Amino acid sequence: MEELKYLEGNRVYLRSLTESDYGEKMVKWVNDKEVTRYLARGSRPGSLIELQAEYKSYSFNQADVVLAICDAKTNEYIGVVGLYTINPMARHAEFRILIGSKAHWGQGYGAEATELIVAYGFRILNLEKVWLGVNSENQKAHKSYTDRGFKTEGTLRNELFRNGRYFDIVRMSLLRAEFEENLLKWKSKDYIAKQLSAL
Ligand SMILES: CC(C)(COP(=O)(O)OP(=O)(O)OC[C@H]1O[C@@H](n2cnc3c(N)ncnc32)[C@H](O)[C@@H]1OP(=O)(O)O)[C@@H](O)C(=O)NCCC(=O)NCCS
């Protein structure tokens, strides 16, 4: 499905979703306790029918842009990333990412997918702010966002109940000016310049 490539990086490309992306593979991911360890998702069993409804909802509304993350070398579908509940007046959106393929963890795939979709949000959707909520104990995710310039807005105490206890959620955001400043340090900056700059 290379023909559906939408944004390209070095290790990953992001492509349009297809119905099968919200199929068996995704069912496996959302029921994998390691994958959902720090998320709200996973508290209830995920089903195919529920995921198919989710896919349809993303396809038919303008408020969410969700893309499949693929390994650029093998074309393997490894996860999803998106900007959700896009608010056209205040021009902000929520960032979320899930790399379900654990074999791909810790090798820069998540960081690169984050850079590409965030740049898309500012440069194409004309957002002023991209925000997110991260479990305070999800060190890898938290480091990735901090390293890309996201700032903490506050802590939502005991916001998430998972596996018998509460977790704090850290709300973070990146403003447009901060994005432009941090972009200079991003590994994907040349890919972003090539695809998301005025010609
Ligand atoms: C969180 C997630 C997106 C990170 O993606 P990834 O490809 O595994 O991580 P990356 O290799 O891109 O590393 C991200 C950062 O974490 C750092 N890191 C990697 N492993 C780490 C670890 N075990 N502990 C702390 N930091 C770590 C890296 O150095 C990197 O920082 P840098 O890019 O500034 O150098 C991915 O693991 C995932 O989807 N997990 C399951 C769902 C989830 O937790 N989603 C996030 C919800 S907020």
The ligand as a Gaussian input file, in Angstrom:
#p B3LYP/6-31G(d) Opt

LIG

0 1
 C        5.504000       5.446000      23.397000
 C        5.885000       5.080000      21.981000
 C        5.081000       5.914000      20.999000
 C        7.377000       5.422000      21.782000
 O        7.777000       5.026000      20.496000
 P        9.134000       4.187000      20.291000
 O        9.351000       4.039000      18.860000
 O        9.045000       2.967000      21.118000
 O       10.194000       5.163000      20.982000
 P       11.443000       5.888000      20.296000
 O       12.461000       4.873000      19.943000
 O       10.989000       6.815000      19.247000
 O       12.005000       6.678000      21.555000
 C       11.364000       7.830000      22.068000
 C       12.275000       8.468000      23.099000
 O       12.341000       7.663000      24.254000
 C       13.686000       7.350000      24.588000
 N       13.652000       5.972000      25.080000
 C       13.691000       4.826000      24.362000
 N       13.555000       3.786000      25.209000
 C       13.415000       4.291000      26.469000
 C       13.204000       3.728000      27.756000
 N       13.106000       2.422000      27.939000
 N       13.086000       4.578000      28.826000
 C       13.178000       5.916000      28.669000
 N       13.356000       6.508000      27.452000
 C       13.479000       5.708000      26.379000
 C       14.485000       7.530000      23.331000
 O       15.793000       7.942000      23.590000
 C       13.701000       8.575000      22.581000
 O       14.127000       9.884000      22.885000
 P       14.789000      10.761000      21.687000
 O       13.964000      10.531000      20.449000
 O       14.707000      12.131000      22.158000
 O       16.163000      10.207000      21.547000
 C        5.651000       3.556000      21.688000
 O        6.522000       2.777000      22.470000
 C        4.212000       3.127000      21.932000
 O        3.357000       3.356000      21.092000
 N        3.930000       2.500000      23.078000
 C        2.606000       1.971000      23.390000
 C        1.497000       3.014000      23.449000
 C        1.906000       4.284000      24.176000
 O        2.440000       4.248000      25.270000
 N        1.607000       5.426000      23.534000
 C        1.934000       6.738000      24.047000
 C        0.776000       7.327000      24.712000
 S        1.110000       8.971000      25.308000

